[in-house]
Amino acid sequence: MEPRLKQHYQANAAPKLRERFGITNPLRVPQIKKIVVNVGVGDAGREQKMLESVVNELATITGQKPVVNRARKSISNFSLREGMPVGVSVTLRRDRMWFFLDRLIATAIPRIRDFRGLNTRSFDGRGNYTMGVKEQIIFPEINYDRVHKIHGMDITVVTSTDKDDEAFALLREMGFPFRGEVPVQIGAGA
């Protein structure tokens, strides 16, 4: 079964982007390459149960086993020792990426309390978009009764373009609910 959002991209979004930006080469059309979901777990060094809980929740949300990121250096001011777990991340590609993106746009984002639209200034200058989520319970897969601790996560959408205006147009065509105006592209690149 081909993902619904992938079909939408191929049938609707890609032709509109080609026309809007005057792209003749079909391989030059902006597309979503991968999605990276990252959760920082600073207390995990002292609380193993919390780390296991975060790993299980992220696996449930994304459908893929997460990787535990560990500290590379010891920093005494932060009570951090080399090798301690500091985060959990998942990189989604291909069909899993499309299914996750569909669930994010259609079900999770509308469940955010006091939601007024995604910030248009969260582009990094290279065509990638990062959004922060304050609570993992916006995903319907998470059972609130089994949540060990409420935590947030960062979701980064990596695109094939290096221009923020093209990436913004791509994400808007894919159904991202942005607020405000088109982001200003820093630096002239043609």
N, C-alpha and C positions, 0 to 999 in steps of 0.2 A: 504494500500500500504506500503510495507516494504521499508525502506530507502536503497538507492543504496549503500551507504558506509558501512552499516551494513551487507549487503549481501557480499560485497567485503571482509570485515573482516572475516566473517564465512567461506567463500569459499577459500580465498587465504592467507590472512595475518596470521590467527591463525595456519593453518598447517605449514607455513614457520617458524613461531616463535617456534613452538613445535620442529621442526626438528633442527633449529639453536641452541637452548639452551638445547636440550635433555630433554624436559619436557615430563614426562609420564602421569601425572595427567592433564586432560583437564581443570580442574578448576584453575589450577596454571598458565595457559597461560595469559600473560599480556593483559589487555583490558582497554578501556577508560571507566571510571566510571561516570564522570561529567565534564561539562565545566562551568567555572565561568567567567562572563563578568562584569567588574567593571569600572566605570567612576567616577573620582574625580571631584567634583564641589565646589571649594573653594569659588567662588563668589555667590553661590546660596543663602546665608544668606541675601545678600543685594538685589539680583535680583530674584524675584520669577518666572518671565517669563523664565529665563534661566533654572531653575530647571524643570519647566513644559516641556520645549523644549527637555531637555536631557532625561526625562522620556519617552516622546512620541517617540523620535528617537530610544532609546534602545528597547522599546516595538516593534517598527516596524522592527528593525534588528533581534531580537531574537524570536519574536512571542509569547512572554510571558510578563506579567506585572512585571516591576522591583520593587525592594524594595528600599526605600529611607533610607540611612544610616545616623544616626544623631550622633553628638559629645557627648561623654560620660562625658567629663570634660570641664570646662572653662579654656582657656589659653589666658591670656591678651596680650601676645606678638604677637599672631596671630589674634587678634580681634575675638576670637572664644568663643562663649557662649555655655553652656550646652544645648543640644537639637537642635542646629542649624544643618541644612542639610550639610553634608560634602561629600557625595557620593551617587551613585546609582548603584545597582548591581542586576544581574540575575544569578540564578543557573539553568543550563539546564541538564536534564537527559532524558534517554530513547530515543524515536523517535525524539523529538525536538532537542536533542543534536546531533543526527546523521545528521539531515537535516541542522542544523546550521553549523556543521563541513564541510559538503559537499559544502555549499555555500561559506564558508570561504576559503577552499582550491581551489575550481574550479573558483570562480569569484572574490572574494574580494582581496586575496593576489596578483594575477596577475595585479591588478589595482593600486598597490602601486608604486609611482614614484621612479625611480632609484633603483629598487628592485634587490638585488644580492643574495638573499637566506636568510633563517632564521638563526639566530645565534644558534650555537650548544651549547653554554655555558649558555643557559638560563634554564637549569635544576636545581632543587633545592636540589639535593642530596637524594631525596626520591622518585624519579621517576615521578615528576610532571614538566610540561613545561609551562612557562609563556612568552608570547610575548606582546610587546606593539605596539599599532597602533596609529599613530599620527593624523590621520584624519578619522572621521566617514563617510566621503563621498566616501570611497572606496567601501562601500556596495551599490549595485545598488538600493536597496529599498529606499534610502534616496534621496529626491528631493532637489537639491542644492539651489533652489530658496527659499525654506522654512526653511533653516538652520539659526538659530538665531546666533550661534557662532560655529566656528570650534573647536572641542575638541578631545582629544585622549581617548583611553581606554586600559585596560589590559585584556588579554584573557588568562586564566589559564586552561590547560588541565590536569585533575587529572586522573592518571592511577592506576591500581590495584597492580602494582609492586613497590617495594621500591628501585630498582636498576636503575640508570640512563641509563646504556647501554641497558637494556631490553626495557625501555620506548623509548629510541632513535630508536631502531629497530622497535618497534611498530608504532611510528609516521612516520617513513620513509616508512614502508609498507603501511600506510594509505594514503601516497601521499604528506606529508609535504615536501616542497622544501628547504631542508637544504643546507648549504654551509660548506665547510671544512671537517674535519675528525670526527670520532666517539669520543664522550666525554670520558675522562678518569674517571673511577669510583673511587671515593675517599673512602678509607676504603675497606678492603677485607671482603666480606660476601658471604658465600656459602649456 
